[in-house]
């Protein structure tokens, strides 16, 4: 049975599914997302977004947090954050 596609909206609470985690790779000296048989290297903003994925905060709260952290208008980052989280969900790195 095929898994239903998660659609990231502002009310979704993203979580890392079993076997996926954000980890600092000492060898590479950078943060990575580890998934079964895959590894994702993120840029600084991607890392900041993924650090907000705590299984408690919804996308709306993540955007608010990042808006404060980067002193950026919420409207400017909302689409980018949703797009990134959607991409990661499509790759099986995030669940709800």
C-alpha positions as CSV (number, residue, x, y, z in Angstrom):
1,X,0.0,0.0,0.0
2,X,1.4,3.4,-1.0
3,X,2.0,6.0,1.7
4,X,-0.2,9.1,1.6
5,X,1.7,12.2,0.6
6,X,2.0,14.7,3.4
7,X,1.0,18.2,2.5
8,X,2.9,20.8,4.5
9,X,0.6,23.5,5.7
10,X,1.0,26.0,8.5
11,X,-0.8,23.7,10.9
12,X,1.2,20.6,10.3
13,X,3.6,19.5,13.1
14,X,6.6,18.0,11.2
15,X,8.6,15.2,12.9
16,X,11.5,13.0,12.0
17,X,10.2,9.5,11.3
18,X,11.9,6.5,12.9
19,X,15.4,6.1,11.6
20,X,15.8,9.8,10.6
21,X,17.7,12.3,12.6
22,X,19.6,15.6,12.5
23,X,23.2,15.0,13.5
24,X,26.5,16.9,13.6
25,X,29.0,14.9,11.4
26,X,32.4,15.4,13.1
27,X,34.3,14.1,10.1
28,X,32.7,16.6,7.8
29,X,32.4,19.3,10.5
30,X,28.8,20.0,9.5
31,X,25.2,19.2,10.3
32,X,23.5,16.5,8.2
33,X,20.2,14.7,8.1
34,X,20.7,11.0,8.3
35,X,18.1,8.7,6.9
36,X,18.2,5.0,6.1
37,X,20.8,4.6,3.3
38,X,20.8,8.4,2.6
39,X,22.4,11.6,3.9
40,X,21.3,15.1,3.3
41,X,23.8,18.0,3.6
42,X,22.0,21.3,4.3
43,X,23.0,24.9,4.0
44,X,22.9,27.2,7.1
45,X,19.3,28.1,6.6
46,X,18.2,24.5,6.0
47,X,20.0,23.6,9.2
48,X,18.2,26.3,11.1
49,X,14.8,25.1,9.8
50,X,15.6,21.5,10.6
51,X,16.7,22.4,14.2
52,X,13.1,23.8,14.7
53,X,11.6,20.4,13.9
54,X,10.9,19.2,17.4
55,X,7.7,17.2,17.0
56,X,5.8,19.9,19.0
57,X,6.0,23.0,16.9
58,X,3.8,23.4,13.8
59,X,5.0,25.0,10.6
60,X,3.4,28.3,11.7
61,X,5.4,28.3,14.9
62,X,8.6,27.3,13.1
63,X,8.2,30.3,10.7
64,X,7.6,32.6,13.6
65,X,10.7,31.4,15.4
66,X,12.8,31.7,12.2
67,X,11.4,35.2,11.5
68,X,12.6,36.3,15.0
69,X,15.9,34.5,14.7
70,X,16.8,36.1,11.4
71,X,14.9,39.4,11.9
72,X,13.2,38.8,8.6
73,X,9.6,39.5,7.7
74,X,7.5,36.5,8.2
75,X,5.9,36.7,4.8
76,X,9.3,36.6,3.2
77,X,10.3,33.3,4.7
78,X,6.9,31.5,4.9
79,X,6.9,30.2,1.3
80,X,10.6,29.1,1.5
81,X,10.2,27.2,4.8
82,X,7.0,25.4,3.6
83,X,8.7,24.6,0.3
84,X,11.8,23.1,2.0
85,X,9.7,21.1,4.5
86,X,7.5,19.8,1.7
87,X,10.6,18.8,-0.2
88,X,12.0,16.9,2.8
89,X,8.6,15.3,3.4
90,X,8.5,14.2,-0.2
91,X,11.9,12.6,0.3
92,X,10.6,10.7,3.3
93,X,12.7,12.7,5.8
94,X,9.8,14.3,7.5
95,X,6.4,13.0,8.7
96,X,3.5,14.5,10.6
